[in-house]
Amino acid sequence: MALSYNKLWKILIDKGMNKTDLRIKAGISQATLAKLTKCETVTTETLEKICGCLNCNISDIVDYVEIEDRNNGIQK
């Protein structure tokens, strides 16, 4: 299983913001933004900051999705 931040990118488009705007407004680092872009793990504090600056709930920016194990094709 993994987290997807595709909803976050859609919200940014809808609000006319880019990733740099989000980084500055939410007070997150470039490294954290890169992790979000790659759907890597970030802290709940980061997600709280993003929700606060976008005035949304976590379910508005994150999806929980199944991924396939690349080694044997089994869903995790």
MDTraj code that builds the backbone (N, CA, C; nanometers):
import mdtraj as md
import numpy as np

residues = "MET ALA LEU SER TYR ASN LYS LEU TRP LYS ILE LEU ILE ASP LYS GLY MET ASN LYS THR ASP LEU ARG ILE LYS ALA GLY ILE SER GLN ALA THR LEU ALA LYS LEU THR LYS CYS GLU THR VAL THR THR GLU THR LEU GLU LYS ILE CYS GLY CYS LEU ASN CYS ASN ILE SER ASP ILE VAL ASP TYR VAL GLU ILE GLU ASP ARG ASN ASN GLY ILE GLN LYS".split()
xyz = np.array([
    [0.0837, -0.1176, 0.0000],
    [0.0000, 0.0000, 0.0000],
    [0.0887, 0.1245, 0.0000],
    [0.0354, 0.2292, -0.0551],
    [0.1115, 0.3538, -0.0627],
    [0.0169, 0.4724, -0.0608],
    [0.0745, 0.5872, -0.0392],
    [-0.0036, 0.7100, -0.0433],
    [0.0200, 0.7797, -0.1762],
    [-0.0863, 0.8378, -0.2279],
    [-0.0789, 0.9152, -0.3513],
    [-0.1190, 1.0589, -0.3188],
    [-0.0436, 1.1539, -0.3708],
    [-0.0725, 1.2954, -0.3486],
    [-0.1316, 1.3611, -0.4732],
    [-0.1869, 1.2816, -0.5638],
    [-0.2451, 1.3374, -0.6864],
    [-0.3553, 1.4389, -0.6578],
    [-0.4324, 1.4148, -0.5525],
    [-0.5376, 1.5108, -0.5153],
    [-0.4771, 1.6462, -0.4783],
    [-0.3616, 1.6442, -0.4141],
    [-0.2948, 1.7691, -0.3768],
    [-0.2615, 1.8508, -0.5005],
    [-0.2065, 1.7861, -0.6019],
    [-0.1682, 1.8595, -0.7235],
    [-0.2911, 1.9167, -0.7935],
    [-0.4022, 1.8443, -0.7876],
    [-0.5258, 1.8954, -0.8483],
    [-0.5753, 2.0188, -0.7739],
    [-0.5697, 2.0146, -0.6401],
    [-0.6117, 2.1311, -0.5615],
    [-0.5256, 2.2526, -0.5960],
    [-0.3950, 2.2302, -0.6105],
    [-0.3077, 2.3426, -0.6465],
    [-0.3497, 2.4033, -0.7797],
    [-0.3788, 2.3185, -0.8768],
    [-0.4239, 2.3677, -1.0076],
    [-0.5530, 2.4463, -0.9925],
    [-0.6473, 2.3908, -0.9169],
    [-0.7764, 2.4574, -0.8966],
    [-0.7612, 2.5935, -0.8289],
    [-0.6624, 2.6060, -0.7400],
    [-0.6401, 2.7311, -0.6681],
    [-0.5430, 2.8239, -0.7410],
    [-0.4935, 2.7818, -0.8571],
    [-0.4004, 2.8636, -0.9334],
    [-0.2646, 2.8778, -0.8659],
    [-0.2259, 2.7746, -0.7911],
    [-0.0973, 2.7762, -0.7211],
    [-0.0022, 2.6781, -0.7881],
    [0.1274, 2.7026, -0.7711],
    [0.2246, 2.6040, -0.8151],
    [0.2934, 2.5451, -0.6920],
    [0.3832, 2.4525, -0.7131],
    [0.4485, 2.3842, -0.6011],
    [0.5337, 2.4794, -0.5180],
    [0.5953, 2.5753, -0.5823],
    [0.6754, 2.6725, -0.5077],
    [0.5873, 2.7575, -0.4174],
    [0.4706, 2.7980, -0.4678],
    [0.3756, 2.8727, -0.3851],
    [0.3374, 2.7911, -0.2618],
    [0.3088, 2.6631, -0.2821],
    [0.2719, 2.5756, -0.1710],
    [0.3865, 2.5657, -0.0710],
    [0.5070, 2.5448, -0.1203],
    [0.6234, 2.5296, -0.0325],
    [0.6408, 2.6510, 0.0570],
    [0.6295, 2.7682, -0.0014],
    [0.6485, 2.8913, 0.0749],
    [0.5334, 2.9130, 0.1726],
    [0.4113, 2.9001, 0.1239],
    [0.2937, 2.9267, 0.2074],
    [0.2818, 2.8266, 0.3224],
    [0.3134, 2.6999, 0.2970],
    [0.3021, 2.5967, 0.4004],
    [0.4253, 2.5913, 0.4894],
    [0.5351, 2.6528, 0.4460],
    [0.6566, 2.6520, 0.5249],
    [0.7257, 2.5163, 0.5263],
    [0.7269, 2.4512, 0.4111],
    [0.7949, 2.3218, 0.4007],
    [0.9204, 2.3371, 0.3152],
    [1.0115, 2.2449, 0.3307],
    [1.1392, 2.2540, 0.2585],
    [1.1269, 2.2020, 0.1154],
    [1.2280, 2.2330, 0.0364],
    [1.2332, 2.1816, -0.1009],
    [1.2461, 2.0297, -0.0998],
    [1.3197, 1.9767, -0.0029],
    [1.3361, 1.8309, 0.0070],
    [1.2026, 1.7632, 0.0361],
    [1.1230, 1.8236, 0.1223],
    [0.9910, 1.7677, 0.1539],
    [0.8999, 1.7743, 0.0327],
    [0.9048, 1.8847, -0.0386],
    [0.8246, 1.8974, -0.1597],
    [0.8648, 1.7912, -0.2621],
    [0.9938, 1.7644, -0.2724],
    [1.0415, 1.6600, -0.3640],
    [0.9875, 1.5236, -0.3227],
    [0.9828, 1.4969, -0.1926],
    [0.9267, 1.3699, -0.1445],
    [0.7797, 1.3579, -0.1815],
    [0.7056, 1.4661, -0.1663],
    [0.5639, 1.4649, -0.2039],
    [0.5479, 1.4360, -0.3527],
    [0.6316, 1.4990, -0.4329],
    [0.6256, 1.4809, -0.5780],
    [0.6511, 1.3353, -0.6163],
    [0.7372, 1.2671, -0.5399],
    [0.7704, 1.1268, -0.5674],
    [0.6829, 1.0285, -0.4897],
    [0.5788, 1.0808, -0.4221],
    [0.4895, 0.9986, -0.3384],
    [0.5669, 0.9202, -0.2325],
    [0.6671, 0.9854, -0.1743],
    [0.7440, 0.9247, -0.0672],
    [0.6845, 0.9657, 0.0676],
    [0.7345, 0.9046, 0.1725],
    [0.6850, 0.9296, 0.3068],
    [0.7213, 1.0702, 0.3545],
    [0.6211, 1.1392, 0.4104],
    [0.6420, 1.2677, 0.4764],
    [0.5755, 1.2610, 0.6132],
    [0.6077, 1.3538, 0.7002],
    [0.5515, 1.3523, 0.8344],
    [0.4069, 1.4007, 0.8349],
    [0.3358, 1.3622, 0.9401],
    [0.1990, 1.4137, 0.9555],
    [0.2026, 1.5642, 0.9810],
    [0.3095, 1.6130, 1.0400],
    [0.3241, 1.7580, 1.0607],
    [0.3243, 1.8303, 0.9259],
    [0.3919, 1.7732, 0.8282],
    [0.3935, 1.8314, 0.6936],
    [0.2537, 1.8343, 0.6353],
    [0.1821, 1.7235, 0.6482],
    [0.0461, 1.7174, 0.5946],
    [-0.0457, 1.8159, 0.6662],
    [-0.0257, 1.8349, 0.7963],
    [-0.1023, 1.9338, 0.8721],
    [-0.0759, 2.0749, 0.8201],
    [0.0498, 2.1066, 0.7939],
    [0.0848, 2.2389, 0.7413],
    [0.0172, 2.2640, 0.6069],
    [0.0193, 2.1620, 0.5214],
    [-0.0417, 2.1756, 0.3885],
    [-0.1923, 2.1945, 0.4013],
    [-0.2558, 2.1123, 0.4842],
    [-0.4005, 2.1253, 0.5043],
    [-0.4348, 2.2628, 0.5602],
    [-0.3523, 2.3119, 0.6525],
    [-0.3767, 2.4437, 0.7103],
    [-0.3694, 2.5554, 0.6073],
    [-0.2687, 2.5503, 0.5220],
    [-0.2537, 2.6589, 0.4247],
    [-0.3554, 2.6488, 0.3107],
    [-0.4021, 2.5277, 0.2818],
    [-0.5021, 2.5111, 0.1754],
    [-0.6451, 2.5088, 0.2292],
    [-0.6582, 2.5126, 0.3628],
    [-0.7893, 2.5090, 0.4281],
    [-0.8691, 2.3869, 0.3830],
    [-0.8085, 2.2688, 0.4011],
    [-0.8724, 2.1456, 0.3583],
    [-0.8458, 2.0341, 0.4589],
    [-0.9072, 1.9199, 0.4383],
    [-0.8839, 1.8011, 0.5203],
    [-0.7805, 1.7124, 0.4528],
    [-0.7204, 1.6237, 0.5311],
    [-0.6176, 1.5347, 0.4770],
    [-0.6733, 1.4475, 0.3644],
    [-0.7996, 1.4091, 0.3751],
    [-0.8596, 1.3258, 0.2705],
    [-0.8744, 1.4011, 0.1383],
    [-0.8633, 1.5334, 0.1441],
    [-0.8696, 1.6144, 0.0219],
    [-0.7379, 1.6137, -0.0554],
    [-0.6276, 1.5723, 0.0113],
    [-0.4972, 1.5791, -0.0545],
    [-0.4254, 1.4449, -0.0662],
    [-0.4736, 1.3423, 0.0054],
    [-0.4047, 1.2136, 0.0094],
    [-0.5016, 1.1001, -0.0211],
    [-0.4566, 1.0042, -0.0994],
    [-0.5296, 0.8794, -0.1243],
    [-0.4427, 0.7626, -0.0825],
    [-0.5045, 0.6615, -0.0284],
    [-0.4372, 0.5369, 0.0068],
    [-0.4630, 0.4396, -0.1072],
    [-0.3575, 0.3934, -0.1726],
    [-0.3733, 0.3078, -0.2909],
    [-0.2895, 0.1810, -0.2778],
    [-0.3341, 0.0764, -0.3423],
    [-0.2577, -0.0483, -0.3451],
    [-0.1522, -0.0396, -0.4540],
    [-0.0370, -0.0962, -0.4256],
    [0.0694, -0.1025, -0.5266],
    [0.1108, -0.2475, -0.5439],
    [0.1608, -0.2785, -0.6592],
    [0.2076, -0.4147, -0.6844],
    [0.3533, -0.4275, -0.6452],
    [0.3852, -0.5399, -0.5867],
    [0.5240, -0.5709, -0.5548],
    [0.5972, -0.5879, -0.6878],
    [0.6961, -0.5072, -0.7120],
    [0.7667, -0.5097, -0.8406],
    [0.8420, -0.6395, -0.8635],
    [0.8727, -0.7122, -0.7560],
    [0.9494, -0.8350, -0.7723],
    [0.8646, -0.9547, -0.8147],
    [0.7401, -0.9584, -0.7688],
    [0.6616, -1.0772, -0.8023],
    [0.5193, -1.0491, -0.8447],
    [0.4826, -0.9228, -0.8645],
    [0.3508, -0.8887, -0.9162],
    [0.2375, -0.9071, -0.8180],
    [0.2668, -0.9304, -0.6923],
    [0.1643, -0.9504, -0.5901],
    [0.1280, -0.8159, -0.5307],
    [-0.0035, -0.7928, -0.5179],
    [-0.0468, -0.6685, -0.4558],
    [-0.0206, -0.6747, -0.3070],
    [0.0243, -0.5615, -0.2549],
    [0.0488, -0.5522, -0.1116],
    [-0.0624, -0.4732, -0.0472],
])
top = md.Topology()
chain = top.add_chain()
for i, resn in enumerate(residues, 1):
    res = top.add_residue(resn, chain, resSeq=i)
    for name in ("N", "CA", "C"):
        top.add_atom(name, md.element.get_by_symbol(name[0]), res)
traj = md.Trajectory(xyz[None], top)
